[in-house]
Amino acid sequence: MSAVIESQPGPSATAPASAQPLARGEGARAVAFDAAGAVSLDTFFSHVRGLARQLPEAGHAINLCEDRYRFLVAFCAVALRGQTTLLPPSRTRAAIDEVRAQHPQSYCLGDGDHCGCPHASLAPLPHYVRMPDALPQCDGERPRIDDDALVAIGFTSGSTGAPKPNAKTWRSFRTSTAQNLAALSGLWPDDAIAQAVATVPPQHMYGMEMSVLLPLLGNVAVHNARPFFPQDVVEALAQARAPRLLVTTPVHLRALVEARVSLPPMAAIVTATAPLPQPLAAAAEARFGCEVRELFGSTETCVIARRRTALEDAWTPLPGVRVAPQPDGTLVYAAHLPQPVVLADLVELLDSGREAAGRFVLRGRQGDLLEIAGKRASLGDLTRRLLAIAGVRDGVVFQLDDADGIGVHRIAALVVAPALTESDILRALRRSIDPVFLPRRLRCVEALPRNETGKLPRAALLRLLHGNNG
C-alpha cells in the first residue's frame, strides 16, 4: 500500500544569499536519457518543482526509486523542500527499518507499488510514498538551495562493522563533484556531453557521485536504468550517444569480460567499490578498446584518488586532496571535507614527508593485518591468493570474531568454485601460503552474498559460513 501524496506548499520563494543552483547548464542540455530519448534540464526542473510541492512535511526521506531519472527528481525535490535524503547501506527491509528508527519522522519515497524490498508485498513499509506515474510539472525559476543545506546522510556499507552515518551538505557535494570531473578529465572532449550508463545504484555514495551529481553539475547525461546482466549493459549503451561512459564495479566488469560481449565505441569505463585486479583492468581495456579508470574513495570521504589500473599501481589524489599515514589508517584532507577524516586503509607515500598531495599505494587495512604464531599476513593478500587458484570464480578470506582455546582468532573462507572440492582448494592454498594462515573453516557456496555494489557485509558472510542464508 502507498501513502497518498497530498499537495503541500512549495519551497520558499526567497532563496538565501548562499543559495546555489540544483543543476547547471543550458536549459536544452540532456540530463537523462533512455530508448525514448533525452530529458532536458528545463523539463527536469519542471518535474522537480512539481514534485516538491506535493511532498509531505517531514525532515528526512529515504529515496528508493529504481528509475535513475526519478531518483534524480526525487533527490532534488526533497532538497528543495529543505529535507534530507537518507541513504541506507542497502535497500533491505532491515537496513531501511534501522535507518528509519534513527529518524522516526522520515518517510520512504519510491516509484513502485512497494519499496522493492524482499517480501515487501507481504509487509509494506509504513510511511511509503509512491511517486505518481506522470510526474507533476510546475513552472518557475531555476531551483536553488542553501549551500549549507544538509542534503544527504550516507551510511557506510557494514562490511567492517555497524553502518555509520556521514552527513553531506550541498557545498560538500558541489566541491567533491568538481574534483570528480577533474578525476575524469581527458576521457571525453570538454565541449561534449558524455552519456553514462551506470550499473551501480544511485543510493550508494559512488552511484550518487557518478550517476546523480555528475548529471546535475557536470557535462554528463545518465541512462534511466540500472542494467545488471551483461546483455542489459550492452542494450543500455546502444541507446547512448558518443561519447559513452560506463560507470560500474569490478564484479560487473568481470562479468562483461567473461561474457565476451561487444560494446559500442566507448570513451571510458569507470570502476570503484572494490579493488580492481590489474589483469582484469588490462583485459577490459583490450576487449573494449578504452581506458579503465579506477576511483578510490569511501562513504566518509567520497572519491579522493584515481589511477589507470592496467598500467599503474599508484593512486593520484584529486586536486586539493592530501593524505597522511597514521598508525591506524590514513588521515584524509580535502576541500569538501569539513575536517580531516581517518580511513582504515593503510597507505605508503611515494613522495617524501608525512603528508603528500602526490601519489600513494595502498597497503591493506589495519583490520586486515593478521599475526598468528609470530607470523604476519593480510586478509587482502590471502584473498588474492585464493582467487588466483584455477577454477575459483569468486571467494573471500576473513577472520572470525571468536577466539579458539588458545586465544587465536582463526581464518575462514567462502569460495565459489563449481568444479573444485574444499580439499582441492586447501591443497592449492598450501602451495602459496603459510600453514598457520590456512582457513580453519572453508565452505564452497553457489554465490557470495554481495550487495548491489559488490561488497560483502560481514554479517552476511558469517550467516553463510554457518549455513544460514536468511
C-alpha positions in Angstrom: 0.0 0.0 0.0 1.2 3.5 -0.7 0.6 6.8 1.1 -1.4 9.4 -0.8 0.7 12.4 -1.8 -1.1 15.5 -0.6 -0.5 18.9 -2.1 1.8 20.9 0.1 3.1 24.5 -0.1 6.1 24.8 -2.4 9.6 25.9 -1.3 10.2 29.4 -0.1 10.2 31.9 -2.9 13.0 33.8 -1.2 16.3 31.9 -1.5 19.1 32.7 1.0 22.1 34.7 -0.2 24.2 31.5 -0.2 21.8 29.6 -2.4 23.3 27.6 -5.3 21.6 26.0 -8.4 20.5 22.4 -8.1 21.8 21.8 -11.6 23.9 23.7 -14.2 23.9 24.1 -17.9 21.7 25.4 -20.7 18.0 24.5 -20.5 18.1 22.3 -23.5 21.0 20.1 -22.4 20.3 16.5 -21.7 20.2 15.3 -18.0 18.9 11.8 -18.6 18.0 9.5 -21.5 16.7 6.1 -22.5 15.3 4.4 -25.6 12.6 7.1 -25.8 15.1 9.9 -26.0 16.6 12.6 -23.7 15.1 14.7 -20.9 16.2 18.3 -21.0 17.3 20.3 -18.0 14.3 22.6 -18.3 11.9 19.6 -18.2 13.8 18.2 -15.2 13.5 21.5 -13.3 9.7 21.5 -14.0 9.4 17.9 -12.6 11.5 18.9 -9.5 9.3 21.9 -8.7 6.1 19.9 -9.3 7.1 17.0 -7.1 8.5 19.3 -4.3 5.0 20.9 -4.0 3.5 17.5 -3.3 5.9 16.0 -0.8 4.7 15.5 2.8 6.0 17.6 5.7 9.0 15.8 7.2 12.6 16.2 8.0 14.0 13.2 6.1 13.2 10.9 3.2 14.6 7.6 2.0 14.8 7.6 -1.8 14.0 4.1 -3.0 13.5 4.9 -6.7 14.6 2.2 -9.2 14.4 4.5 -12.2 17.5 6.7 -12.1 15.8 9.8 -13.5 13.1 9.6 -10.9 15.8 9.2 -8.3 17.3 12.5 -9.6 13.9 14.2 -9.5 13.1 12.9 -6.0 16.5 13.8 -4.6 16.3 17.4 -5.8 12.6 17.8 -4.8 13.4 16.6 -1.3 16.3 19.0 -1.1 14.2 21.9 -2.4 11.7 21.2 0.4 14.5 21.6 2.9 14.5 17.9 3.7 17.4 15.4 3.8 17.8 12.2 1.8 18.8 9.2 3.8 20.9 6.6 2.0 20.8 3.3 3.9 23.7 0.8 3.3 21.3 -1.4 1.3 17.6 -1.5 0.4 16.8 -4.5 2.5 13.9 -4.1 4.9 16.2 -4.5 7.9 18.5 -1.7 6.7 15.6 0.6 6.0 13.9 -0.1 9.3 17.2 0.6 11.2 17.7 4.0 9.5 14.1 5.0 10.0 14.3 4.1 13.7 17.1 6.7 13.9 15.0 9.2 12.1 11.4 8.5 13.2 9.8 11.4 11.3 11.1 10.2 8.0 9.2 8.7 5.0 10.1 6.5 2.1 9.8 7.7 -1.4 9.7 5.4 -4.4 8.5 4.7 -7.9 6.9 1.3 -7.5 3.8 -0.2 -5.8 6.0 -1.0 -2.8 9.5 -0.4 -1.5 11.2 -3.1 -3.7 12.5 -5.0 -0.6 12.3 -8.7 -0.4 8.8 -9.8 0.7 7.7 -6.1 0.6 4.3 -7.1 -0.9 3.6 -9.2 2.2 4.6 -6.4 4.6 4.6 -2.9 3.0 6.8 -0.3 4.5 5.0 2.2 6.8 5.1 5.8 5.5 5.8 4.7 2.0 5.0 7.4 -0.6 4.6 6.4 -4.2 5.5 8.9 -6.8 2.8 9.5 -9.4 3.2 7.7 -12.8 3.0 11.0 -14.6 5.5 13.3 -12.9 3.8 16.7 -11.9 5.2 19.8 -13.5 5.4 23.3 -12.3 6.8 26.5 -14.0 9.1 28.8 -12.1 12.6 30.0 -11.6 15.5 27.6 -11.6 15.6 25.8 -8.2 18.3 26.8 -5.8 19.1 25.7 -2.3 21.4 26.9 0.5 25.0 25.8 0.2 25.0 24.7 3.8 21.8 22.6 3.5 22.2 19.1 4.7 21.1 17.3 1.6 22.1 13.7 2.3 23.2 11.3 5.0 25.1 8.3 3.6 25.6 5.2 5.7 28.7 3.0 5.4 28.3 -0.5 3.9 28.7 -2.5 7.1 31.5 -4.6 5.5 33.7 -3.9 8.6 31.0 -3.4 11.3 27.8 -1.5 12.0 26.9 1.1 9.3 27.8 4.7 10.3 26.1 7.9 9.2 28.0 10.5 7.1 26.4 14.0 6.6 26.8 15.7 3.2 25.9 19.4 2.6 25.3 20.8 -0.9 28.6 22.7 -0.6 30.5 19.5 0.0 28.7 17.7 -2.9 29.4 20.6 -5.2 33.1 20.7 -4.3 33.6 16.9 -4.5 31.8 16.9 -7.9 34.3 19.5 -9.2 37.1 17.1 -8.1 35.4 14.1 -9.7 35.2 16.0 -13.0 38.9 16.6 -12.7 39.4 12.9 -12.0 37.6 12.1 -15.3 39.4 14.8 -17.3 40.7 13.7 -20.7 38.3 10.8 -21.1 36.0 12.8 -23.4 36.1 16.3 -25.0 35.4 19.2 -22.7 32.8 20.6 -25.0 30.8 17.3 -25.3 28.1 15.8 -23.1 29.0 12.2 -22.1 26.2 9.8 -21.9 26.7 7.5 -19.0 25.3 4.1 -18.2 25.6 3.0 -14.5 25.3 -0.5 -13.1 25.7 0.8 -9.5 22.5 2.0 -7.6 22.1 5.7 -7.1 21.5 5.1 -3.4 25.2 4.1 -3.0 27.6 7.0 -2.5 29.7 6.0 -5.5 26.4 5.8 -7.5 25.4 9.2 -6.1 28.6 10.8 -7.1 28.9 9.3 -10.6 25.3 9.0 -11.7 23.4 11.7 -9.8 25.7 14.6 -9.1 27.6 14.4 -12.4 24.4 14.8 -14.4 23.4 17.7 -12.2 26.6 19.6 -12.1 28.8 18.3 -15.0 28.8 17.6 -18.7 27.1 14.2 -18.3 23.7 12.7 -19.0 22.7 9.4 -17.4 20.6 6.5 -18.5 17.4 5.9 -16.5 18.0 2.2 -16.0 20.4 0.2 -13.8 21.4 -2.7 -16.0 22.6 -5.8 -14.2 23.4 -8.6 -16.7 26.0 -8.1 -19.5 23.3 -8.0 -22.2 21.4 -5.4 -20.3 24.5 -3.2 -20.3 25.0 -3.7 -24.0 21.4 -2.7 -24.7 21.6 0.4 -22.5 24.9 1.5 -24.1 23.4 1.0 -27.5 20.8 3.7 -26.5 23.6 6.2 -25.6 25.3 8.6 -28.0 29.0 9.1 -28.1 31.0 9.8 -26.0 29.8 6.8 -23.9 30.8 6.3 -20.3 30.2 3.1 -18.3 30.1 3.5 -14.5 30.5 0.1 -12.9 32.2 -2.2 -10.4 34.8 -4.9 -10.7 32.1 -7.6 -10.3 30.1 -6.3 -13.3 33.3 -5.6 -15.3 34.4 -9.2 -14.8 31.0 -10.4 -16.0 31.2 -8.3 -19.1 34.7 -9.5 -20.0 33.9 -13.2 -19.3 30.6 -12.9 -21.4 32.7 -11.7 -24.3 30.1 -9.2 -25.3 30.7 -6.4 -27.8 30.2 -2.8 -26.6 29.7 0.2 -28.9 32.7 2.6 -29.1 33.4 3.7 -25.5 35.0 6.9 -24.2 35.9 5.1 -20.9 34.9 2.7 -18.2 35.0 3.9 -14.6 35.0 1.5 -11.7 35.1 1.6 -7.9 33.6 -0.1 -4.7 36.2 -2.9 -4.5 39.9 -3.4 -5.6 40.2 -3.9 -9.4 42.7 -6.7 -10.2 45.3 -5.4 -12.7 44.8 -8.4 -15.1 41.1 -7.7 -15.2 41.7 -4.0 -16.0 44.1 -4.9 -18.8 41.7 -7.5 -20.2 38.8 -5.0 -20.2 40.9 -2.3 -21.9 42.0 -4.8 -24.6 38.4 -6.1 -25.0 36.5 -2.8 -25.1 39.2 -0.5 -26.6 39.1 2.2 -24.0 40.7 3.3 -20.8 39.5 1.7 -17.5 39.9 4.4 -14.8 39.6 3.2 -11.2 38.4 5.5 -8.5 39.3 5.3 -4.8 37.0 6.7 -2.1 34.5 5.9 0.7 31.2 7.0 2.0 33.1 9.1 4.5 35.3 10.9 2.1 33.7 10.5 -1.4 36.2 9.9 -4.2 39.7 11.1 -3.4 42.0 9.5 -5.9 42.2 7.8 -9.3 44.5 5.5 -11.3 44.7 3.7 -14.6 44.9 0.2 -13.1 46.0 -1.6 -16.2 49.2 0.4 -16.2 49.9 1.7 -12.7 49.8 0.6 -9.1 49.9 4.0 -7.5 47.0 6.3 -6.9 46.9 10.0 -7.8 45.0 12.2 -5.3 42.4 14.5 -6.8 43.1 18.3 -6.7 43.1 19.6 -3.2 43.3 16.2 -1.6 46.2 15.3 0.8 46.8 12.0 2.7 48.8 11.5 5.9 49.7 8.0 7.1 48.6 7.2 10.7 49.3 4.2 12.9 45.7 3.0 12.5 45.0 4.2 9.0 45.2 7.3 6.8 44.2 10.9 7.5 42.5 12.5 4.5 42.4 16.2 4.0 40.1 17.6 1.2 38.4 20.8 0.3 34.9 19.2 0.5 35.5 17.7 4.0 34.7 20.0 7.0 37.5 18.3 8.9 40.1 15.6 8.2 38.7 12.0 8.0 40.6 8.9 9.2 40.2 5.9 6.9 41.1 2.4 7.9 43.2 2.0 4.7 47.0 2.0 5.2 49.0 3.9 2.5 52.6 4.3 1.6 53.5 7.7 0.2 55.7 7.8 -2.9 56.7 11.4 -2.0 58.8 12.3 1.0 57.2 13.6 4.2 54.3 12.6 6.4 51.7 14.3 4.2 51.5 14.5 0.5 49.4 15.6 -2.4 51.4 13.2 -4.6 50.9 9.5 -5.4 50.4 6.7 -2.9 49.9 3.0 -2.9 47.5 1.0 -0.7 48.9 -1.5 1.8 45.7 -3.0 3.1 43.7 -2.1 6.2 44.8 -2.2 9.8 41.9 -4.5 10.5 43.1 -6.8 7.7 46.5 -7.4 9.2 47.0 -10.8 10.9 49.5 -12.0 13.4 49.4 -15.7 14.3 52.2 -17.7 15.9 54.5 -14.7 15.4 53.9 -14.6 11.6 52.1 -11.9 9.7 49.8 -11.7 6.7 46.9 -9.7 5.4 43.4 -10.8 4.6 43.6 -8.9 1.3 46.7 -10.9 0.2 45.2 -14.2 1.3 42.0 -13.4 -0.7 44.1 -12.6 -3.8 45.9 -15.9 -3.5 42.6 -17.7 -3.1 41.2 -16.0 -6.3 44.4 -17.0 -8.2 43.6 -20.7 -7.9 42.4 -22.1 -11.3 38.7 -22.8 -11.1 37.9 -20.3 -8.4 35.3 -17.9 -9.7 34.9 -15.8 -6.5 36.0 -16.0 -2.9 36.9 -14.2 0.3 39.0 -14.9 3.3 38.0 -13.3 6.6 38.8 -13.6 10.3 36.3 -15.0 12.8 35.2 -13.0 15.8 35.5 -15.7 18.4 39.0 -16.9 19.6 39.9 -20.6 19.9 41.1 -22.3 23.1 44.5 -20.6 22.9 43.1 -17.2 22.2 43.7 -17.1 18.4 41.1 -15.7 16.0 41.2 -18.2 13.2 40.6 -17.7 9.5 37.6 -18.7 7.4 36.9 -18.7 3.7 33.9 -18.8 1.4 34.6 -19.9 -2.2 32.6 -20.2 -5.4 34.3 -22.9 -7.4 31.9 -25.3 -9.0 34.5 -27.8 -10.4 36.6 -28.0 -7.2 36.1 -29.6 -3.8 37.1 -28.0 -0.5 40.1 -30.4 -0.3 41.2 -29.2 -3.8 41.2 -25.6 -2.7 43.0 -26.2 0.6 45.6 -28.3 -1.3 46.2 -25.4 -3.7 46.4 -22.8 -0.9 49.0 -24.9 0.9 51.3 -24.3 -2.0 51.1 -20.5 -1.7 50.5 -19.5 1.9 51.9 -20.4 5.3 50.0 -23.2 7.0 49.1 -21.1 10.0 47.0 -18.9 7.7 45.1 -21.8 6.1 41.3 -21.3 6.6 40.2 -23.5 9.5 36.7 -23.3 8.0 36.3 -23.3 4.3 32.9 -23.6 2.6 32.1 -23.9 -1.1 28.9 -21.9 -1.9 26.9 -21.1 -5.1 27.5 -17.4 -4.7 28.9 -14.9 -2.2 26.4 -12.6 -0.5 27.5 -9.5 -2.4 25.3 -6.4 -2.1 24.3 -4.1 -5.0 27.8 -2.7 -5.3 29.6 -6.0 -5.0 30.6 -5.5 -1.3 30.4 -8.3 1.3 28.7 -7.3 4.5 30.3 -9.1 7.4 27.1 -10.3 8.9 26.0 -11.9 5.7 29.4 -13.7 5.4 29.0 -15.2 8.9 25.5 -16.3 8.2 26.5 -18.1 5.0 29.5 -19.7 6.7 27.3 -21.2 9.4 24.8 -22.4 6.8 22.1 -19.7 7.3 21.2 -17.9 4.1 18.4 -16.0 5.7 
